[in-house]
Amino acid sequence: MITQLAGNGRLLLTVNEDGQWNGLFYPYPGQFQHLRQARLGLFDERAGTFSWLGQSSGWRGELFPYGAAYSPASSWNGHGVSITLRDHVHPNHDLLIRTMKVRADPARPLRIFAYHSLQIAESMYQDTAYVDPERHSLVHFKRGYFFEFFSDPPFSHAVCGEHTLKGLQGTYIDAEDGRLEGRAVAHGAADSVMQWDIPADGAEGTTIRLFVSVGQSLAAVHQTRQYVVKGGPARFERESEQFWETWARRRLPQAPVELMGKVADVYRASVLVMRHAAGTNGSIIASPDTRSLAAWGDTYNFCWWRDGGYVSKAMDEAGLYENAQRFLKFAQKCQDPDGSFYHRHFPDGAIGSTWHPPPFLQIDQTATVVSAVWHHFKRGADPEILLELWPMVKGAANFLTHFRDPETGLPAASYDLWEERRGIHTYSTAAVGHALERAARIAEEIGKDSSVWRDAGREIREAALEHLWDTERQRFLRSLGPRDERVDSSILLALKLGLVPWSDPRARDVVDAVEARLWSQRFGGIARYEGDTYYGSENPWIICTLWLAEARLRLGDRDRCRKLIEWAAEHATPTQMLPEQVDALTGEPKSATPLTWSHSTFVDVIHKYQEPEERRALLDE
């Protein structure tokens, strides 16, 4: 599981529960994942013993949560040795920095080993690894992706080898007797090990800084290495640490005193997760988690327009205006010629894998992007962005206007926001009506005719109340075509988008029904919908529970909102990562972790909780 992460919009590092690197993405978060395996080991020369760092190897580890540190950090004790690890990604250079502080009591000579097996461009074949004796570095490369490893102090030895094929486990085996005997170059399924011979005591200890320069040419990675050597290795570590600490602290609002302390820590982590999930090109990935790859052959490393739209709104709330605007410009580049948006895209903008048949459509995604444009304008009040994004808004709004069911006037059938069922869904209907009304406002702001979109939005809302309200059960249907009467938490999101006013008695009826029918009795939180079997039986989801929190706030129950916010914070991991869902039987994090949408929803609800009621109305969705 990912416990910590660091990035700069191009290079993204993820760290696991053993403090080891388990993901290295470049040139965008989510694309490509170049790391197959990383290990850190220790050989005690006096005792003649070797161990790999980790919870199961006689080491006791503590991972520092965001708040104690603003980039991955952990402390490890075992075998009479303590090792502190800190990882940084430089904000300007595509440079990964791992600082290792090693102490030993009693003082004695030690050997530290770092093993790396890359899968460059997500393939472990046709790689090359070689030791560069002139630069005292070690380079892995393939197909225009280069990774140069070097250190301060320089490593004592380095070797290359192979893994997996030819009956080989990996060159890490070469380190386990405390001596490296491999080659200076390897290709195919290539890997490498570096060794540092160090003195270590219990006071000052020894510091090793390991750098990885990443780029798309050998000249580029060599140049970054030269910057570090000439500028001083400690300087680049200091710049990275100071930048991200200042960045995080400036984005923490004053938490209301009635909220538990962990809420502020999870908020800060959430802003960092949103920032690190965003590429410099504007893409926003759903999650950097890749564990599902082994089981399903696919991941959450894609940009969904629904997730991205809601994340961009939270970015606006948290002051990440530039990141939000980049997302909207990225969306404009990826928009289909007919005005709609495809299911999901790779971070570079290429269309992603899908399980939908043509036309690969979830109509609410197109709607969410339009709504995000209006939200961004409301927070920034710069009409020039509306002019720049007008072609996208116009195309999307025209598509939404005409993508209608001729019988009911509702949006035509497409897949739901859970990506499971085709039909005419209440949430999707609310999203389309909301988007058309926002598109009309955008048109008015820049002097364009808005009447067609405004009329279409009104017609869709009227049709929703006529066809989707179940008078017998006093709640909205989940969907039509086929009729689905199950309670679904997405109706809360439909209320957030103004399907009916919060003052309407139907709003309270819906919220009460959702909480009563979907509340998880053992660990709390609400499920997506009745009968959900994804990763378990009706597991509570972070986003759904936070939708309920906002709904209770809108209905005047501030105390219930607070408790639900704190429930979400309590179900973050020890390092403040929010999962997609929580196991209904164990209370443990389940599925993708961290989920960017979980973090952005947490940020959004915190801002709603802090704002006076009249300001919430003024800045409403």
N, C-alpha and C positions, 0 to 999 in steps of 0.2 A: 504493500500500500504506500502511496505517496504521503509523506509526513511533512515535507517542506519543499519549497521551490524558490528559485531565483531566476531573473531574466532581464532582458533589456528590449524586448520587442522583436529581436532577431534570434538571439540565443536564449534557450530556456533549459534550465537544469532542474531535475526533480531528484529527491532524496528519499530513501526508504527508512523503515523503522530501525535498521541496523546502522544508520548514519552513512550508508553507502549510496553512491550515485546510482540511480536506476532509470534515468531518462536524460537524454541530451538531444534537444531539438534544434534544428537549424535548416534553412534560413528564416523560418517563422515558427512561433509556438505551434506545435502540432504537426510540423512538417520540416524535415523528416526526423524520425527517431533513430539516431545513429549509434546508440549504445546498447550492446548486448549484455555485458556484465562488467562490473568493477568490484575489486576487492582491495582491502587494506590489511596487511599482515605484519606481524612482529616476530623477530627471532632474537632470543636471549642468548648471547654468546657464552656467558658463564654457565648457564643451565643447559644449554644445547637444546632448548625447546622452541617450538614454533606454534603460533596460533593466528587464525584469521579473525579480524575484529567482527564482533556481532553478538547478539543476545544469547546465542546458543553455544558459544565457544569459551565459556569461563569468564566472559566480560559482563560487567554491569553498566548499562548505558542510560543516560538521561538526554532526551532530545528537548532542546529549549523551544518553547512555544513563541509564536510571534507576540511581541510585547516585551519579552526578555531579549529577543534578537529580531532583526528585521530581514535576515537572510538565514539560510540553514546553519544550524549550530548544534553541537552535541558534545557530551563529555562521557568518557569511557574509563572504567577502572577494572583492572584485573592483572593477575600475574605480577603484582608488585609494581605496576606501571599505570600511569594515568595519561590519557591522550585527549586533548580538546581539539575538535574539528570546527572550522568555520568555512563556509563556502560563499563566494560572491561572484556575481556577473557584473563586469564593469559597465557603467551606464553608456559610455561612448564607444568603447572598443569591444569587439567580439572576443572577449577574453574571460575565461573561467579561472577563478583563483581559489585554491583550497589551502588554508593555513592549518598546519598541524603543530600543536604544542605538546611535546613529549617530556614527561618527568618520570624518574625512576627512584625508588627508595628500597634498598640502598642504591647509590649511584653505581652505574655499570655501563659498559658498551652495549648498544643495541643495533639491530638492523631493521629498518622499516622497508616494506615492500609494497608497491602499488601495481596492481594487475589491471589491465584494460583489454577488453575484447570488444571491438566495434562491429557494427553491422551498417556500414556506411550506405546511405540512401536506402536503408531498411532491407539490405541484403548482406549476408555474411560472406558472400563469395566475391572473388576477383579484387579483394582488398590487398593493399601493400602496407607493410610496416618496416621501417628501417631506422637505424641509429645514425645520427649525423654527428660524427666525432668533432668536426670543426666548430659547430655551433653548440655542442654538448646538449643536443636535444634528441627527441624521438618523434618520428612523424608517421601518422597513418593517413592514407589517402585513397580515393577512388572517384572517378567521374566528376571531377571539378569540386570535390569537397576535401578539405585538408585540415588536419588536426595536429598541431605541433605541441608536444609536451616538453616542458623544461622547468627548471626549479632553482630556488635559492635556499640553501647552497646547492650547487649542481649535484645531480645524482652520482653515486659512486660507481654503479654499474647499470647497464640496461641491456636487455636481450629481447629478441623477437622469436616468435614461433608460430605454431598452428594449433587449432582446436577442432573438435567434433569429427572431422574426417580422418581417414587412415588409422582409426582406432585411438586417436589422441583425445585426451580430456581437455587439455589446455596448458599453456606455458606456466600457469600459476603453480603447477606441480613442481616445476623446477625450483621454485622459491622455498619449498617446504623443508629442504635440508639446510637452508640458510646460505646456499651458494648458487649463483646463477651461472649456467654453463651453455646457454643457448646461442643462437645465431645473431648476426647484426642486421639481417634482412630476412623477411619472409613474405610470401604472397599466397593468395587463395583465401582460406579461412584464417586470416592472420590475427595474432594477438601479441601482447608485449608485457614485460615486467620491468619496473625500475627499482633500484635498491639504493638506500642511503645508509651509510655506516656512521653512527652518531654516538657521542657521549651523552649520557642523560643522568641528571641528578634530581633530587627532590625539591630543589629551590628554583633556580633559574630555568632549568630544563633546556631543551633545544627546540628551536622553531624551524620548520620546513615550510616553504611556500611552493606549492606545485601550481604551475600555470598551464593552461591549455589555450593556445591561440587558434581560433577557428576562422576559416575563410574559404574563398572559392578559387584561390590560386596559391601556389607555393610562395610566390613573391609576397602576397598579402600576409600570410601567416609569419613569414620571416620578418617582415616589416614591423608587425605588432610585437614580436619577440624583441626586436631591436629597441623599440620604444621602451619596453620594460627594463631591459638591461641598462640602457643609458639613463633613463629617468629614475631608476631605483625601484626595486621590487616592492619595498615597503610603501612607497608612495601610491602605487596602483591599488594595493590592498586598502590603504587609508581612504583614498578617493571613493572607492566602491562602498566601503562601510559607511562613510559619512553621508554620501549622497542618499542611500536608501533609508538610513535612519532619519535624516531630515525630511525626506519625501513622505515617509509614513507618519511622522509626528505632526506634520502640517495638515494632514488630512483627517485628523481625529477630532470630531466635534466634542463639545463638553457634554458628557453623558448625564442624563437626569439622575439625581441622587437616588431615586427609588429603584433604579435598575441595578441588578447585581453586577459586581466588578468584571466578571468574565465577559459581559456583553461588550464592553469597550475593547477588550482584547480581540474578540471575534470580529468586531467591526473593523478594526485595524487590519487584521488578517484578510478580511473580505475585500478591502480596497486593494491590498497587495495582490490577491489572487486575480481580481479583475484586471489589474494592470499587467500582470505577467501572462494572462491568457490572451492579451491583445497584441497583434502583430503590428509592426511599423507600417504595413500596407493597409491596416484597418480591419483585418480579419479578427474574429473573436472565437476561440474554440470553446466547445462545451465543457471539455475536461482534458487535461494532459494524461489521464489514467489510461494505460494500455493493457490492463490485465485481461480484458475481455478478448484480446486478440487470440490467445491460445484456445479459448473455448468456441468462439464464434467466427474467428477470422476477420474481425472488424473492431473498431474502437469508437470512442467519443471525440477523436481528434479532428473534428469537422466544425465548420461554421454553419450553424442553423440560424435562419433569419428571425425566428421567434425568440430563441435564446439571446441572440445578439441584440435584437431590438430592445428587449427588457434590460439586458446588461447595459446597453448604451444609455438608457434612461437613468439607471442607478449611477453610472459614471457622471452624468450631468449633475446629479444630486451631490455627489462626493467631490465635485470640482475637477473631474477629469474631462474637461470639455474637449480638449484636442483629441483624446482617444475616441470619444463619442462621435466627433465629427469625422474622424478617419473611417470609422465603421460605416457611416452613412455614405461616404464617398466610395468606399469599397463595394457597398451594396449597389450603388448606381452602375458600377462597372460590371457587376455580375448579373444584373437584371436581364430576364429573357426579353427578346424583341416584342413579345405580345404584352409586356407589362407585368407579368407575374414573376414569381421567384421559384426556382427549382427547390426540391426537397432539402438538399444541403450541399455545401461546397468544401473542397479542400482549402487549406489556408492560403494557397497561392491563387485561388479563384476558379480553378478547374472544377467541373461538376463532380460531386462525390458519389459514392456507392448508395444504392437505394433498395428497399424492399417493396416499393410501390410500383404498380404497373403504370404505363403512360396515362395521364400527363404528369405523373410524379408530383402531385399537387396537394399541399395543405393550405387552404385558402387563407387561414388566419396568419400565415407567415407573411404573405404579401401585405396584409392589412397592418401587421405590427410594424413593418418598416415605415409605412406612411405615418403612423401615429408617433413613431420615434422622431421623425423629422420635425413635427409640430412641437413635441416636448423639448427638443434641443433648441428650437427657436425661442420658446417661452423662457427657457433658462438663460439663454445668451442674448436674446433680443437683437440679433443681427440679421436684418432682412436680406443681406447679400447671400447668406447661406441658402435662403429659400430660392433665390434666383439660380444659384448653382445647381441645386437639387431639383429644380422644377421639372426638367424632362423626366426624371424618375417618378416623381409624385404624379405627374400628369398621366404617364403610362400606366402606373399601378391603379390609380383611381378610375381610369377608363375601363381597365380590365375588371375591376371589382364591380363597377356599375353594370356591366353587361353579363358577368358570370352569375346568372340568376336562374332560379327554378321558375319556369313559366307558370306553373300551377299556383304556387304560394307566394311568389315574389321574394322568397328567401334566397340567400346565396345557394348556388347549385351544389350538388354533393361533391365532397372531397374528403381526404383523410383528416381525422381529428388531431388535436394537439398531442395526444398520446401515441399517435402514429400507428394505430392499430385497426381502426374501423373507418370504412367509407360511409358517408351519410351526410345529412344536413344537421349540423351540430349547434347546440345553443351557444356554446362559447365562441365558435367560429363565426356565427351570425352576429354576436355582439361585437366581435373584433372588426368585422367588415363595416357594420353600421358606424362604429366609432371612427374608423379610418376615413370613411367618406365624409363625415362631418369635419374631421381635421383637415382633410384635403380641401374642402370648401373654404375653411378659414385661411389656409395657406394661399389659396387663389385670391381671396379678398385682400390679403396683406400686400400682394404685389400687383393688384389692379386687374386681375383676371376674372372671367365669368365663373361663378361658383354654383349657379342654380341647379345644374344637372346633378352634380354630386350631392348637394344638400338635399335635393328632392329624393334621390336614391337612398341616402342614409335614413331619411325620415320614413320612407316606405318600408325599408328593411326592419326598422325598429317596430313599426306598427304591425308588420307581418309576424315578427317574433312574438309579440304579445298575443296575437290572434292564434297562432299555430303551435307555439312551443310552451305556453302556460297550461299546466294540468290543473283544471279547476277542481277535480275530485281530490287530488293529493295536495293541492295548494303549494305546488312547487313547479319549477321549470322541468320539462323533459330533458333528458340527456341529448336526445337526437331523434330525428325522423328519417325514414327511408333506410332501414326499418325503424319503427318506433321503439325507443329504448327508455324505460322508465326508471332505470337504476340511478341512485344518487351519485353524483359526480362532483368532486371538489372544484372542477374548472368553472362551475357556475359561480363560485365566489369571484373568480377573475372576471367573469361576465358582468357581475355587479360592479366591480371596480371600474369597468369600462362604461358604466352608466346605462346598462340594460333597463333598469328601473332606478329611480332616485332612492337614496338611502332612507329618505323619509317615507317612502311607500311601504305599507305594511307587508307587502310581498317580499321585500328585501329581508326583513327579520324572519319571516317564515322560512325562507330559503336557507339562511344562515343557521337557524336552529336545527333544521332537518339535516343539513350537512354535518354539523357537529355531533348530533345525536346518532346518526347512522354510520359515520366513518371514524369515530374516535377509537383509538387503539386502547383497550382496557388495561393492558399490562404495563406498557411503557409510555402511554400518552401519544399525542400527535394524531394527525388524521391521514387516512389512506387516500389514494387517488380517486377510487370509485369502488362501489360494491362489487365483490368478486374478483378484484385485481389479483393476478397470480404472478406478476413479473418479479422475479427474485424472491418469491415467498408468497404468503397469503395475506393480502391487505396490509402490507408494510406501510407505516407512516412515512410520509415524505416531508422534507424540510420546506420546500416551496409551498406545498398545500397548507401546512400548518401556519406558515407565515401569511398566506392569503386570509386564513381565518383570523389571525391576529389583527390584520388591517380592517377586516370586516367588523370585528368587535369594536375596534376603535371608532369606526365610522358610525356605529350604532350607539356610541356613547359609553361603552364599557371599557374604560381605560385600564382598569385593574386586570381584566381578563386578557387584554392585549399584552400587558406587561408580562403576565405569566407565560403566555405563548411565546413571546420573544425569548424569555429566559429558558423555556423548554428547548428551543432551537440552539441556544448557546450551550446548554448543558449536554447536548448531543453532538457537539463538535468533537473532533478527536483531541487528544492531549496537546497537539500542536496547533489547534484552532482551525483545522480543516473541516468544512461542512460537506457531508456526503450527499448523494442524491436521495437516499432513503435510509431508514433505520430498521433493523431486523425486528419484526413484531414479537419474536420469541426470545431473543437474547438482548435486545437493546443496543447491539453493536452496529457500527456503520456498515452500510450495504451498498453494493454497486459502485458507480464511479465516484471517486474521492480524490481531490475536491471537485465538486460540480460548480461551475462558474455561475450558473443560474441560481443555485442555492445561496451563494455568497451575495450576488447582486440583489436578490429579494430581501435578504437580511439588511443590507444597506438601505434599501428603499423604505422598508418598514420602520427602521430606526429614525430616518428623517421624517416620516409621517408622524411618528410618535412625538417627536420634538416640536413640530410646527404647531402654532396655535390653530384652532379650528378654522378661523376665518382665512388664514393664509393657505391652509390645505384646500379650501374651496377655490381660492383665487388661482392656485397653481395646479388645479385638478388635472387629471390625466386628459 
